[in-house]
């Protein structure tokens, strides 16, 4: 058996792909005036919240890591 060339993808990779897939599936239904349109807008809003949360969480981690590395030196 041979060794794999790369480690498996991280959890964030799968979250981002699931969110973008949900966004892509919901987008065509977002302009409908019935319950399906409302559901699609809710899915799109949830996808946006998840993506922005991941972005801000990553920025916060990088800022904290920067100041911790400056303090240690």
N, C-alpha and C positions, 0 to 999 in steps of 0.2 A: 504494500500500500504506500502511495506517495504522500508526501506532506502537502497541505494546501499552500497556495501561493500567497494568500492574504487572509487575515483574520475575518471572521464573519462581520457583517455590518452591525453598527451600534443600534441601540434602541431609538435614538433620536432620528437616525436615518429612516427607520420604519415608520415612526410617527409622522415625519414630514411627508413621506410618500403616501401614507394613508390619508392625511389631511388634504394634500393636493389632489388625490384621487376623488375624495368626497366632494371637494370644490368643483372639480371638472364634471362630475356626474350631476351635481345640483344646479349648476349654472344655467343650463338650457331651460329649466323649469321655473326660474326665479321671477319671470314676468307674468306668470299665470295668476288670475284673480281668485282662484279657489284655494282649497286647503293645501294642495300640492305646492302651489307657489309660496304660501306662507311657510311650509315646511322647508322648502329649498332655501328661502331667505334665512331661516334659522340655522340651517346647516352651514351656509356660507358665513354667517356671522360667527358661529362657533369655530369654524376653520380659521377665520381671521384672528380670533382671540387666542387660539392655540399657537398659531405661528408667531404672533407678536409676543406672546409670553415666552416662547422659546428664544426669540431674538433678544429680548430684554434680559432674560436669565443668563444667556451666554455673555452679553455685554457686561452685566454685573459681575459675573465670575472673572472675566478678564481684568476688570478694573481692580477688584479685590486682590487678584493675583499680582498685578503690577505693584500695588502699594505694599503688599507683603514682601515681595522680592526686594523692593527699595529699602524696607525696614531691616531686613536681614543682612544687608551689605554694610 
